[in-house]
C-alpha cells in the first residue's frame, strides 16, 4: 500500500463457500485511504465474490469467515443497507438499474434519508443523466446505464467505493469517459476496483491485488506490476502491453 496512513479497508483471512465450493481461501489485503486499488486475476478466481462478500451480498446459504474492517468497524456481521448508509458505495458488475423506471426515479431511490443528495456533483460528472431524466433506464445504452449506476452511488458521501468492471462491454469512447470520471472521483474518495482493461488499470490504479485460485498471489504497486511483462503474463495470462486481462 502506497499511502503511509491507516488503510480505509482491511481484509484478513477472508474465506467464502458457496454451494459447497470454496471460492475464497484466506484472502488478505488492504485498501489505501486514497487513490485506486485494483483487484485483478483470471476468470473465476473470486474477484466479484470478494466485493460481494465485503458488502454483504453473498448468496443465501453461503458461508463467509474472516475479518473485513472499514477503519475500526467490522463489516461482516452487518446488513448491506447499514453498510451503505455508513458510506460503503457499491457499483455492481451488471449495473442493476431499474429498467422500468426513469433515470430521475432511479436516482431518487438512491437518496439517503436525512442527507442532501449531491445532484450538482452527479450532473457535473454526467450531464447526460440530467438531460435524460424522464427516459426509462431500460432504454439507455450500456454506457449510459453504467453512468447511471455510478451516479446513484455518488449522490451520497462515501468513505469507500467498490466498483466492479465498470468498462465491461462498453465502446472505447465510453470506456475513456468512464475512466475519466473514476479518475476524478478517486481524488476525493478511495476506490476498490475490479477491471479487465489494462489501459484503464494503468491510468487509474495506484495499488494492485492479484487473486489466483481464491488466494492472493501478489500485492504491490500497480505500475510496478504492469512494467513487469513476465510477471503480468504469469499472473494474468496477458502481457503488460495488452489492452485487456480476463475478468
Secondary structure as GFF3:
##gff-version 3
##sequence-region A 1 247
A	DSSP	beta_strand	9	18	.	.	.	ID=ss1
A	DSSP	beta_strand	21	31	.	.	.	ID=ss2
A	DSSP	beta_strand	36	41	.	.	.	ID=ss3
A	DSSP	alpha_helix	47	54	.	.	.	ID=ss4
A	DSSP	beta_strand	63	70	.	.	.	ID=ss5
A	DSSP	beta_strand	73	74	.	.	.	ID=ss6
A	DSSP	alpha_helix	80	85	.	.	.	ID=ss7
A	DSSP	beta_strand	88	91	.	.	.	ID=ss8
A	DSSP	alpha_helix	103	109	.	.	.	ID=ss9
A	DSSP	alpha_helix	119	125	.	.	.	ID=ss10
A	DSSP	alpha_helix	127	131	.	.	.	ID=ss11
A	DSSP	three_ten_helix	137	139	.	.	.	ID=ss12
A	DSSP	alpha_helix	142	154	.	.	.	ID=ss13
A	DSSP	beta_strand	160	164	.	.	.	ID=ss14
A	DSSP	alpha_helix	172	185	.	.	.	ID=ss15
A	DSSP	beta_strand	190	194	.	.	.	ID=ss16
A	DSSP	alpha_helix	198	204	.	.	.	ID=ss17
A	DSSP	beta_strand	207	212	.	.	.	ID=ss18
A	DSSP	beta_strand	215	221	.	.	.	ID=ss19
A	DSSP	alpha_helix	222	227	.	.	.	ID=ss20
A	DSSP	alpha_helix	229	236	.	.	.	ID=ss21
###
